[in-house]
Amino acid sequence: MKFDVAIIGAGAAGMFCAAEAARRGKRVVLIEGSAAPGEKIRISGGGRCNFTNLGIARDCYLSQNPRFALSALKRFTQWDFIARVDAAGIAWHEKTLGQLFCDGSATQIISMLTKDLKDHGVELWLKTQVHDVSQVNDGFSLATSGGAVVAESLVIACGGKSIPKMGASSFGYKIAEQFGLPIVETRPGLVPLTFAEQDLASLKPLAGVAVDGAAATGKTRFKEALLFTHRGLSGPAILQISSYWREGQPISINLTGQSDLAAQLQKMRGEAGRIALRTALKQFLPERLARHIEELSGVTGNLADQSNVTLERVAQLVQDWQMRPVGTEGYRTAEVTLGGVDTDALNSKTMEAKSVSGLYFIGEVVDVTGWLGGYNFQWAWSSGWAAGQAL
Ligand code: FDA
């Protein structure tokens, strides 16, 4: 069958792009391997889809060229997407840090997108595998389990490698390589960090303990919640820092989010020093963590018995606990894939490959990865929109 545009992948980027191209009169086929479109949208944001963020900015994206994403993000902004959500009658709220969630369910976003596809006549082929892609005179030829497709333009919206059991594959990267486009090395991002068995032995009793703290590596720091797990650390601050962390590096954990704990412990020592250190720490930390820090510090006796130097050392443990993760939980649980199609090979206004006319890459398959908090969906909408205007 012949189309103007073939899009592989009916995720956030592919669906948004398909509707935009069809709105402009293009005959579009949207090919999806899974049985339903937008499966990651469905599970996102704990089922409520954190669909964008009020604070979209260059610094919230990781890429070899962080400026690349700006063009699309500025031309189709968070406000543009919010206007679409409002027009669809979907109620939403800001949860924290500019993160916007549906009041009801993530399926509302999927319904909004599939309605757009239907209204504009996009052909959605589900449960369809693309076996092979080749360039032909008038565009691209696709061998699919649903039959042969010829299209003038081809958009790769296959997403990244995270959550393979939901249909994630390396297909998008393979197509890029087939057409000679460079790939920035991929790795899991927004993912829990794991520790070596010997470290876990002492950390395991803390599994389930959560604190409002901060995590840092190098000069990057996130002040959000942290969670101790059976395998290591998770929670928003850890997921965020995982995208910046590299194997072999330490991370610094602040368990309280405060910076003047030593002064506060000294004050408590002066006012009511006849208490154990763990009792004092319980004012700032959950009990299990207070006990753990007391053990780690090797301090015995009452608060009144401790010198300023000792209290400063304890405060440092709480506020700058140097930990050495050995790895991450990998693509099995990662929310995103860092790296991807090198942005140098793409036109930032249209997402078209500079060296292959008619071939476009959008969404997560591109080397643009956002922070946790709606940034990745905004990239999917913006890059999908940008390609949609150019097709
Ligand atoms: P996406 O992965 O959505 O879609 C790609 C599609 O291509 C899939 O449907 C796949 O089946 C299909 N496909 C792949 N290969 C194919 C082939 N060979 N043939 C046919 N089809 C093929 N982000 C955010 O901003 N806010 C949030 O709340 C969350 N929450 C969240 C939770 C969880 C658990 C995860 C795993 C991820 C998030 N994210 C998120 C990240 C967000 O889901 C992600 O960045 C976007 O879905 C990326 O959109 P894409 O359309 O690029 O890929």
Boltz pocket constraint, residues with backbone or C-beta under 6 A from the ligand:
constraints:
  - pocket:
      binder: B
      contacts: [[A, 8], [A, 9], [A, 10], [A, 11], [A, 12], [A, 13], [A, 14], [A, 31], [A, 32], [A, 33], [A, 34], [A, 36], [A, 37], [A, 38], [A, 39], [A, 40], [A, 41], [A, 43], [A, 44], [A, 45], [A, 46], [A, 49], [A, 50], [A, 51], [A, 52], [A, 128], [A, 129], [A, 130], [A, 157], [A, 158], [A, 159], [A, 160], [A, 162], [A, 163], [A, 166], [A, 167], [A, 168], [A, 169], [A, 171], [A, 172], [A, 333], [A, 334], [A, 335], [A, 336], [A, 362], [A, 363], [A, 364], [A, 365], [A, 371], [A, 373], [A, 374], [A, 375], [A, 376], [A, 377], [A, 378], [A, 380]]
      max_distance: 6.0
